[in-house]
Amino acid sequence: MEYSLDARTARLSVGEFSDFTLGPRDSSGGQQGIWRAQLGTYWHQQLRAQATAEHAAAAEFEITIEGRVFHRGWTLTLNGRIDQLLRLPSPFSHVLRDNAPVALPAKILVLREIKTVTCPLPADETELRRDYPSYFTQLATYVALARLGALGLPNSPPPTLSSQLIFVEAGSGLAQTLALTPADENLFRVKLERIVEFLDLRLRARERLRHLSYRPAFATPRPGQETTAAELTTAFDRHPAILFEAPTGFGKTGVLLEFALGQLRSGHFDRALYLTSKSTGQLQVVRTLTAMTSGAPVSQLSTLSSRPTATSVTAWHVRNKSEHCVNHVYHCHRDSCAYLADLETRWASSGLSRFYLLDDQARDLPTLRAAGQAARICPYEITRAALAFNDVWIGDYNYVFAPTNRTLFYNQPGFDPARTLLLIDEAHNLPARVADAHSHHANAADARALLTELDHLHAPKNLLRAWESWTLLLSALPAADSLDPALEADVADTLSLIATALAHEPIDSAALGQPLAEILWSTPQLSAWLANPLLKKLLWSPRPAELSFTCIDAADAIGETLRAYGGIVLASATLSPTPEFATAVGFPPSILQPSVSISQLSALGSQPTALSLVTAHTPWRADAYDLAYDLRVDTSFRERTRHHATTAATIAALHAAAYSSSQLSTLNPQLGKNPPTPCVAVFFPSYAYAETIAREIDRDHPGVRVALQPRLTDLAAQTAWVEESLALTDALFLVLGSSFAESIDLLGGRVTHAMVVGPALPEVNAVQRARVAEFSNLGREAAFRRVYQIPGMAKVNQALGRLVRAPGQRARVLLHCRRFAEITYAQLLASDYQFGQNLLDDLDLAAWLARSP
């Protein structure tokens, strides 16, 4: 739907009009929806041939129709295609009325719509009207447009209009014809009311945004925050595609939200999307936004039950489906969950529309779960229904970039990327996350289970034979880093056969059950994946009888998505080196500076074709880090074993220095309620490495208490573990790249001594080797830098940024590997970490640790 609130106009297809609803929408389309569309085309062609044989020139097909409807101050332009139009002669020329002959129209105009269904036909008419209301609405809309003159019919005498909805059973082709009744025609007027209600609500939201009031993100800005915010706005006004690099602790979230609210109030965008890669970041966004619009400081917000006011922004934090679920076991399928059954009918009387009709409703997850449970309606459907009426959508990358998740955003009524501001935080994670979203996996065990069930259900022979071939192909696969071209061709051909069989022959997905149905309908997706030119791909077998469809580079797909938005800001503490990052998100490596000239901008055209860089100013971080490069050891995978004892002894020495420092700090009353602790933070490239050194310390330095990062996903549990470990242990062993190293903000000002045990280079495996080969045109060293060094050093920069998050905080950091001093690694360290002392032996280490910071 395209609409103009100023002109009070809207334009949409008849299909959109008929399917429009302000409540839950049927989301069961997916691959099965594609199959129904393909099968529908087949039966359309069959019925077209039949109509041509019966009525010859009187039959017309795929008739374009467009008309305007005026309703409650809005002008709606509707357009579509009528499946069949029959211009038939009237059997009578006159009728007697008051004993006088009255001429009848010479023509009878028959409008026909053809719809393919999977239910057995013939069926009870009442059930068809209940199960397929949008089909009747669509035909009623065509009739209304025809009466309004959209077909250019003569006014005197007007032809007699007749309308028929022809249902076709997908499997057999059996047809059932229903005539439209006056009650059916009323569906058109009901739908008009729903559309206008939506437009009125959007108009109300626009007026609210024009008077939007919010307080600054920072009551007292730190040095650099004020100038950085102004630079961001200026650069964006000149070129709306920005890289925003700001260190951890700068207040990036607040700056981005203040910028976004200003853009919304100015009317530049209809809404803003704020996406992050971790739930911890999303919760921080919600807290900060609530504080800016509710008047309460972030520190006083104990819940997320934001209640918008008449002059505040409305925001919705989108959590995943499983978090919404109120069942003891998560099984999201209409046939097995009473909360999903007959949703559309029960919604009207549920009272849940209050979540988008009333601005003062809380929308935190416990409130949604309680409301859904009380109404016996899935809480996720509240999110789906209310999202379109909110100004800021907060969620995960997948809702924009993952093919299986993005429909939640993109199917919202009125959603237009060109009128949307897209903010991507933690953007350094975006390329890898999108590549993962475009990767798939298949195995022979699942294929055999599905084959057994297809045989049990007497599936069509073509589908059964194709799936049997697929099962045999998977079963015969040996472990391999890549498939040879002939085998890749076999995979493509077999998947194509399955997709073709599914496109022409029905299968009862409900009888298969959700897990097996998902496996079956994923095969057309795999076939499309192989043909997708935007993805760099690897087909390989990590274990016998398994096949991985791995996307090794999704840059082109990311770039295509980003360019559709009216404005984008990609923010992170670790975007450098920016040319390589720009390439990884589908943009050219040349970065525009904020001072780019107007003539340069004009040459770029309307869509962003390059990225502009804004760097945060943080004068308070100058000299906050005391760095040393430990050249005594080599922590590379091949050499680290020789240095385990040295690594363990170094951690013990670092803790002793931290303990001495903490004893002095207790005499300083300015340190407040969270003074530095004697606990040190040690960052490792992997769990296995951390566990090995922990055992070494336990044997050789039993007085040093080590806490190894647990495998926890819950934020509250992670935070509790860090707090307890800081108080009760001597060394926190954390894994680079994990949520503990990149999302927990408790270390700043409390851990004064830290150590990084080598760069966190990715594991050498088939995927990384394929990525190196993909970038081989850059040269061997450049390919190694792109695939291994840049992501490995980004994790180091992320971890070190957690140690200094506010003015006055200091940290002594030991980079424990001689590779850190090599130019190819050193230049990838953030500028704050590039200058330090080289430690050549144990005496150098002792002197550095003994030196006063």
Secondary structure, DSSP 8 states (H G I E B T S, - for coil): -EEETTTTEEEEEHHHHHH--SS------HHHHHHHHHHHHHHHHHHHHHHHHHHGGGEEEEEEEEEEEEETTEEEEEEEEEEEEEEEE-S-SEEEETTEEEE--SEEEEEEEEEEESS-SS--HHHHHHH-HHHHHHHHHHHHHHHTTTT---SSS--EEEEEEEEEETTT--EEEEE--HHHHHHHHHHHHHHHHHHHHHHHHHHHHHT-----S-SS--TTHHHHHHHHHHHHHH-SEEEEE--TTS-HHHHHHHHHHHHHHTTS-SEEEEEESSHHHHHHHHHHHHHHHHS--GGG--S------TTS--EEE---HHHH--SSS----TTT-TTTTTHHHHHTTTSTTHHHH-TT----HHHHHHHHHHHTS-HHHHHHHHGGG-SEEEEETHHHH-TTTTHHHHTSTT--GGGEEEEESSGGGHHHHHHHHT-EEEEHHHHHHHHHHHHHTT--HHHHHHHHHHHHHHHT---BSS--HHHHHHHHHHHHHHHHHHHHS---HHHH-HHHHHHHHHHHHHHHHHH-TT-EEEEEBSSTTEEEEEEEE-HHHHHHHHHTSSEEEEEES---SHHHHHHHTTS-S-EE-TT--HHHHHHH-SS--SEEEEE---GGGTT-EEEEEETT---STTTGGGGHHHHHHHHHHHHHHHHHHHHHHTT-GGGTTS--BS-EEEEES-HHHHHHHHHHHHHH-TTS-EEE------HHHHHHHHHHHHHH-SEEEEETTSHHHHT----TTTB-EEEE-S------SHHHHHHHHHTGGG-HHHHHIIIIIHHHHHHHHHHHHTT--STT--EEEEE-SGGGGSHHHHTTS-GGGS--EEE-SHHHHHHHHHS--
